[in-house]
Amino acid sequence: MIRSATTLGKDLIGLEPLSREQIEVILDTAEPFKEISERRIKKVPVLRGKTIVNLFFEASTRTRISFEFAEKRLSADTVNIGAVGSSVSKGETLVDTARNLEAMRIDMVVMRHWSAGAASFLAARIPSNVINAGDGAHEHPTQGLLDILTLRDHFGRLEGLKVCIVGDVLHSRVARSNIFGLVTLGAKVAVCGPRTLLPAGIEELGVRVFGRVEEAIEWADALNVLRLQLERMQDGFVPSLREYNRVFGVSRERLEWAPRELLILHPGPMNRGVEIDSDVADGPHSVILRQVTNGVAIRMAVLYLLAGGSPDLAEAAKSGKGVRP
Ligand code: CP
């Protein structure tokens, strides 16, 4: 079937509004892009002539660098801007910043911002494609997609797969994108954590809630372990980090009680010894670094599709064909 190149629309703000087919198009398009990162010369001329601005108002290692690798491997011209060192530090607004970038004739903006809704606010005001690289506690769609791709790679299916998201769900845009994407694709999703770190009404998103990590381990096929976002917390969310680790930490001893071998994911950065112990993070069932590798392919796929690339031509795009002029 020839699917429309405009399947995703202008922007990628979140997974909540996407259909099953739209998510599957991105996952399937990422497949042929994986191989490019394994080549000696990791470059194809797919986005030659496109100018992409990476606008990161919050710290990032994985997302910022993998977007930049994805853009460079597709031959786009890229510019990186942070809050520090730009005129945002002098009080310039987000829209004025973006309008000035538009005046220099850019094609796409990848943005991380501390405020939920910032990406859709920007997308409504500029003609360039906008990709949300994380906005407050709202969504982090490319992280959700790379987590889902990693699960699909391992299990070969998503329908009926039991995935439990463990930890600080309250502050997590990663949790929301995973929930929206996985539920849409037919997976069974649960969350587990202290009540203080679970949003009120989370069940309405179609997830089960476990109050004990032992219950989650007994139920799940995979655990996606979340970082305690200490920078977004005031006192009182957890009694202490040591107490959190004792009650909710994912440790080898706890996993030994699992009725089946659990796949372990973590979006990073990790607080080792808090939400996850090192022997689990570095253990045989961890796919944490595979998530990072898949992140480049997912971001290549999203950039390619939003630039007008046809999913059916992604294989051909490996040699530079398949993107509209
Ligand atoms: N997973 C993730 O978003 O990591 P960074 O904050 O390092 O980009």
Residues whose N, C-alpha, C, O or C-beta is under 5 A from the ligand:
A	BS01	CP	A59 S60 T61 R62 T63 R64 P267 G268 P269
